């Protein structure tokens, strides 16, 4: 029974995300004929040895319509920060990634926050209060503008279930829009 409830709650979150995406698509007047191919780039792939090493320069900017750089982090004040400052900032991989738009101006580049390693704890605490959500959103907008990203992929794994997730995370999640 618990497993079914868990998946039902997760399905609610995915439905909310889908509704937001549909709303954004509608407001942008995107037609059904517009094809989207969204691809992830794992920032840790630069640390792979030999021929497995993969950098933003290895990305063909014409293969995908949207590229997502995984991952940024979040500090204790619910503000976005580079996940790996050496890789992302010092080596310039944020800039190299967003510069792919110079080759393909139609390309959308985004950054993901969250993922398996981030867990649920900080997200669960952050959504509890309107002021913390506001701080997160302001920080996200500032971060996106500073680094040249077009959008944010919120990869909260998994509301209400992991690493400090609260049972009522799924009840609070719709408050993102308020």
C-alpha positions as a LaTeX table, in Angstrom:
\begin{tabular}{lrrr}
\hline
Residue & $x$ (\AA) & $y$ (\AA) & $z$ (\AA) \\
\hline
Unk1 & 0.00 & 0.00 & 0.00 \\
Unk2 & 2.76 & 2.48 & 0.90 \\
Unk3 & 4.45 & 1.95 & $-2.48$ \\
Unk4 & 1.24 & 2.80 & $-4.33$ \\
Unk5 & 0.73 & 5.94 & $-2.23$ \\
Unk6 & 4.35 & 6.97 & $-2.86$ \\
Unk7 & 3.95 & 6.70 & $-6.62$ \\
Unk8 & 0.59 & 8.49 & $-6.51$ \\
Unk9 & 2.19 & 11.43 & $-4.68$ \\
Unk10 & 5.12 & 11.46 & $-7.11$ \\
Unk11 & 2.66 & 11.40 & $-10.01$ \\
Unk12 & 0.97 & 14.50 & $-8.56$ \\
Unk13 & 4.29 & 16.37 & $-8.60$ \\
Unk14 & 4.99 & 15.35 & $-12.18$ \\
Unk15 & 1.47 & 16.42 & $-13.16$ \\
Unk16 & 2.10 & 19.81 & $-11.56$ \\
Unk17 & 5.36 & 20.20 & $-13.50$ \\
Unk18 & 3.60 & 19.14 & $-16.70$ \\
Unk19 & 0.83 & 21.69 & $-16.08$ \\
Unk20 & 3.41 & 24.43 & $-15.58$ \\
Unk21 & 5.20 & 23.46 & $-18.79$ \\
Unk22 & 1.94 & 23.38 & $-20.72$ \\
Unk23 & 1.03 & 26.78 & $-19.29$ \\
Unk24 & 4.40 & 28.22 & $-20.31$ \\
Unk25 & 4.10 & 26.68 & $-23.77$ \\
Unk26 & 0.62 & 28.15 & $-24.17$ \\
Unk27 & 1.70 & 31.61 & $-23.03$ \\
Unk28 & 4.64 & 31.50 & $-25.46$ \\
Unk29 & 2.22 & 30.52 & $-28.27$ \\
Unk30 & 4.16 & 27.37 & $-29.07$ \\
Unk31 & 2.43 & 25.26 & $-31.69$ \\
Unk32 & 2.10 & 21.50 & $-31.74$ \\
Unk33 & 4.53 & 21.34 & $-34.63$ \\
Unk34 & 7.37 & 22.66 & $-32.47$ \\
Unk35 & 9.59 & 19.71 & $-31.63$ \\
Unk36 & 11.60 & 19.69 & $-28.38$ \\
Unk37 & 14.56 & 17.47 & $-27.68$ \\
Unk38 & 15.85 & 18.16 & $-24.18$ \\
Unk39 & 19.32 & 16.80 & $-23.31$ \\
Unk40 & 21.31 & 16.73 & $-20.07$ \\
Unk41 & 25.01 & 17.49 & $-19.73$ \\
Unk42 & 26.61 & 16.04 & $-16.57$ \\
Unk43 & 29.21 & 18.52 & $-15.28$ \\
Unk44 & 31.24 & 15.71 & $-13.69$ \\
Unk45 & 31.89 & 14.19 & $-17.12$ \\
Unk46 & 35.02 & 16.37 & $-17.43$ \\
Unk47 & 36.62 & 14.19 & $-14.74$ \\
Unk48 & 36.27 & 10.96 & $-16.72$ \\
Unk49 & 39.59 & 9.47 & $-17.81$ \\
Unk50 & 40.84 & 9.31 & $-21.38$ \\
Unk51 & 38.37 & 9.29 & $-24.27$ \\
Unk52 & 35.41 & 9.20 & $-21.88$ \\
Unk53 & 36.13 & 12.79 & $-20.79$ \\
Unk54 & 33.36 & 15.06 & $-22.08$ \\
Unk55 & 33.38 & 18.87 & $-21.95$ \\
Unk56 & 30.94 & 21.53 & $-23.15$ \\
Unk57 & 33.13 & 21.92 & $-26.26$ \\
Unk58 & 32.26 & 18.31 & $-27.17$ \\
Unk59 & 28.54 & 19.11 & $-27.37$ \\
Unk60 & 27.01 & 19.48 & $-30.82$ \\
Unk61 & 24.68 & 22.48 & $-30.31$ \\
Unk62 & 22.39 & 21.34 & $-33.12$ \\
Unk63 & 21.46 & 17.89 & $-31.76$ \\
Unk64 & 19.07 & 19.15 & $-29.07$ \\
Unk65 & 16.64 & 22.06 & $-28.82$ \\
Unk66 & 17.31 & 22.45 & $-25.09$ \\
Unk67 & 20.45 & 21.59 & $-23.12$ \\
Unk68 & 20.45 & 21.26 & $-19.35$ \\
Unk69 & 23.65 & 21.61 & $-17.34$ \\
Unk70 & 23.54 & 19.28 & $-14.33$ \\
Unk71 & 23.90 & 20.51 & $-11.61$ \\
Unk72 & 23.94 & 23.69 & $-9.59$ \\
Unk73 & 23.68 & 23.53 & $-5.82$ \\
Unk74 & 21.72 & 25.36 & $-3.14$ \\
Unk75 & 23.21 & 26.82 & 0.03 \\
Unk76 & 21.65 & 26.82 & 3.52 \\
Unk77 & 19.95 & 30.14 & 2.72 \\
Unk78 & 18.16 & 28.57 & $-0.29$ \\
Unk79 & 20.27 & 30.45 & $-2.81$ \\
Unk80 & 21.71 & 28.87 & $-5.94$ \\
Unk81 & 25.44 & 28.30 & $-6.08$ \\
Unk82 & 27.81 & 26.44 & $-8.38$ \\
Unk83 & 27.92 & 22.74 & $-7.55$ \\
Unk84 & 31.62 & 22.50 & $-8.44$ \\
Unk85 & 33.19 & 25.99 & $-8.45$ \\
Unk86 & 36.45 & 24.74 & $-9.94$ \\
Unk87 & 34.72 & 23.10 & $-12.90$ \\
Unk88 & 31.81 & 25.49 & $-13.34$ \\
Unk89 & 33.51 & 28.85 & $-12.72$ \\
Unk90 & 37.32 & 28.53 & $-12.71$ \\
Unk91 & 37.46 & 26.28 & $-15.78$ \\
Unk92 & 34.69 & 28.39 & $-17.31$ \\
Unk93 & 32.32 & 25.55 & $-18.10$ \\
Unk94 & 29.17 & 27.58 & $-17.37$ \\
Unk95 & 30.36 & 30.12 & $-19.94$ \\
Unk96 & 31.48 & 27.47 & $-22.43$ \\
Unk97 & 28.08 & 25.79 & $-22.08$ \\
Unk98 & 26.03 & 28.96 & $-22.54$ \\
Unk99 & 28.31 & 30.06 & $-25.40$ \\
Unk100 & 26.95 & 27.13 & $-27.42$ \\
Unk101 & 24.11 & 29.53 & $-28.26$ \\
Unk102 & 26.54 & 31.50 & $-30.45$ \\
Unk103 & 26.62 & 28.52 & $-32.82$ \\
Unk104 & 22.88 & 27.86 & $-32.60$ \\
Unk105 & 20.89 & 30.96 & $-31.58$ \\
Unk106 & 17.69 & 28.87 & $-31.30$ \\
Unk107 & 19.27 & 26.66 & $-28.61$ \\
Unk108 & 17.94 & 27.06 & $-25.07$ \\
Unk109 & 20.43 & 26.38 & $-22.28$ \\
Unk110 & 19.24 & 25.70 & $-18.77$ \\
Unk111 & 20.71 & 24.65 & $-15.46$ \\
Unk112 & 19.37 & 21.92 & $-13.19$ \\
Unk113 & 19.31 & 22.14 & $-9.42$ \\
Unk114 & 18.73 & 19.14 & $-7.23$ \\
Unk115 & 19.20 & 15.60 & $-8.39$ \\
Unk116 & 19.91 & 12.47 & $-6.40$ \\
Unk117 & 22.87 & 13.90 & $-4.48$ \\
Unk118 & 20.92 & 16.98 & $-3.33$ \\
Unk119 & 18.10 & 14.89 & $-1.88$ \\
Unk120 & 14.90 & 16.41 & $-0.50$ \\
Unk121 & 15.92 & 17.96 & 2.81 \\
Unk122 & 16.69 & 21.53 & 1.67 \\
Unk123 & 13.80 & 21.64 & $-0.78$ \\
Unk124 & 11.40 & 20.44 & 1.92 \\
Unk125 & 12.55 & 23.13 & 4.34 \\
Unk126 & 12.57 & 25.84 & 1.68 \\
Unk127 & 8.96 & 25.31 & 0.51 \\
Unk128 & 7.65 & 25.59 & 4.08 \\
Unk129 & 7.81 & 29.37 & 4.06 \\
Unk130 & 6.81 & 32.02 & 1.58 \\
Unk131 & 9.87 & 34.14 & 2.37 \\
Unk132 & 12.24 & 31.20 & 1.78 \\
Unk133 & 10.54 & 30.43 & $-1.55$ \\
Unk134 & 10.85 & 34.10 & $-2.48$ \\
Unk135 & 14.56 & 34.09 & $-1.60$ \\
Unk136 & 15.06 & 30.97 & $-3.72$ \\
Unk137 & 13.25 & 32.45 & $-6.73$ \\
Unk138 & 15.11 & 35.77 & $-6.53$ \\
Unk139 & 18.40 & 33.91 & $-6.21$ \\
Unk140 & 17.52 & 31.66 & $-9.16$ \\
Unk141 & 16.67 & 34.60 & $-11.43$ \\
Unk142 & 19.89 & 36.39 & $-10.44$ \\
Unk143 & 21.96 & 33.22 & $-10.96$ \\
Unk144 & 20.42 & 32.55 & $-14.39$ \\
Unk145 & 21.07 & 36.10 & $-15.55$ \\
Unk146 & 24.61 & 36.22 & $-14.17$ \\
Unk147 & 25.65 & 33.00 & $-15.92$ \\
Unk148 & 23.61 & 33.37 & $-19.12$ \\
Unk149 & 21.18 & 30.47 & $-18.67$ \\
Unk150 & 17.71 & 30.61 & $-20.23$ \\
Unk151 & 15.91 & 28.60 & $-17.57$ \\
Unk152 & 15.95 & 26.32 & $-14.54$ \\
Unk153 & 15.21 & 22.60 & $-14.23$ \\
Unk154 & 14.06 & 21.89 & $-10.67$ \\
Unk155 & 15.06 & 18.26 & $-10.14$ \\
Unk156 & 13.64 & 17.65 & $-6.65$ \\
Unk157 & 14.10 & 13.94 & $-5.92$ \\
Unk158 & 11.69 & 13.13 & $-4.39$ \\
Unk159 & 9.16 & 15.34 & $-2.60$ \\
Unk160 & 8.01 & 13.69 & 0.59 \\
Unk161 & 10.26 & 10.65 & 0.37 \\
Unk162 & 14.05 & 11.05 & 0.58 \\
Unk163 & 16.63 & 12.41 & 2.92 \\
Unk164 & 14.49 & 14.51 & 5.19 \\
Unk165 & 11.56 & 14.89 & 2.84 \\
Unk166 & 8.37 & 15.86 & 4.63 \\
Unk167 & 5.13 & 13.90 & 4.34 \\
Unk168 & 3.31 & 17.04 & 3.25 \\
Unk169 & 5.84 & 18.20 & 0.60 \\
Unk170 & 3.35 & 17.32 & $-2.11$ \\
Unk171 & 0.71 & 19.50 & $-0.43$ \\
Unk172 & 3.12 & 22.46 & $-0.31$ \\
Unk173 & 4.56 & 22.02 & $-3.82$ \\
Unk174 & 1.61 & 23.74 & $-5.59$ \\
Unk175 & 2.49 & 26.91 & $-3.60$ \\
Unk176 & 5.43 & 27.50 & $-5.98$ \\
Unk177 & 3.12 & 29.57 & $-8.12$ \\
Unk178 & 2.04 & 31.90 & $-5.27$ \\
\hline
\end{tabular}
